[in-house]
Amino acid sequence: MRFLVRVASLVALVVAVIAGTIDSIQSVAASAVVVTPMGGAWQDLSPSSLSALQSSVSYYVHPRFYAFVFQWLMLQPAFAVFLVIALLLWMIGYKKPPVAGRFTA
């Protein structure tokens, strides 16, 4: 299970780097800072899954949760959201080294 969480963390990190690279390329081309919000990136990739998630979150969880948290999350930069997801998954899958050291009996 820990291996799958680490792989998911790696995938989220790769997506974050790709999103950051796309934003930096667009910023250089526009000669201004361009940051793609998470909602905009998701809308470009799969609008049907975004609308399905929005309706399920507002129906199953709570409409106020959708209004405050979900909409706030969709306004954040896509690369930052994926970096946070990668960090959280890495922390979940992290294996602590033994306290006594490597060569203990």
NORNORUR-V579645 format. One record per residue. N is the residue number from 1. RES is the residue in one small letter. OMEGA is omega in whole degrees, 0 to 359 (999 if undefined). BURIAL is 1 if it has 24 or more other ideal C-beta (glycine too) atoms within 12 Angstrom, else 0. Layout:
BEGIN
n res omega burial
N RES OMEGA BURIAL
N RES OMEGA BURIAL
END
This chain:
BEGIN
n res omega burial
1 m 180 0
2 r 179 0
3 f 180 0
4 l 178 0
5 v 177 0
6 r 177 0
7 v 177 0
8 a 176 0
9 s 178 1
10 l 179 0
11 v 178 0
12 a 178 1
13 l 178 1
14 v 178 0
15 v 178 1
16 a 179 1
17 v 178 0
18 i 179 0
19 a 177 1
20 g 178 1
21 t 178 0
22 i 178 1
23 d 180 1
24 s 177 0
25 i 179 0
26 q 178 0
27 s 178 0
28 v 181 0
29 a 182 0
30 a 184 0
31 s 176 0
32 a 181 0
33 v 178 0
34 v 179 0
35 v 181 0
36 t 177 1
37 p 182 0
38 m 180 1
39 g 179 1
40 g 178 0
41 a 179 1
42 w 178 1
43 q 179 0
44 d 184 0
45 l 185 0
46 s 182 0
47 p 181 0
48 s 179 0
49 s 177 0
50 l 179 0
51 s 177 0
52 a 179 0
53 l 179 0
54 q 181 1
55 s 180 0
56 s 178 0
57 v 181 0
58 s 180 0
59 y 187 0
60 y 185 0
61 v 177 0
62 h 180 0
63 p 179 0
64 r 175 0
65 f 178 0
66 y 184 0
67 a 185 0
68 f 190 0
69 v 185 0
70 f 179 1
71 q 176 0
72 w 179 0
73 l 181 1
74 m 177 1
75 l 180 0
76 q 178 1
77 p 184 1
78 a 181 1
79 f 180 1
80 a 178 1
81 v 180 1
82 f 175 1
83 l 178 1
84 v 178 0
85 i 179 1
86 a 179 1
87 l 180 0
88 l 179 0
89 l 178 1
90 w 179 0
91 m 178 0
92 i 183 0
93 g 183 0
94 y 176 0
95 k 181 0
96 k 175 0
97 p 179 0
98 p 185 0
99 v 186 0
100 a 179 0
101 g 186 0
102 r 188 0
103 f 179 0
104 t 181 0
105 a 999 0
END
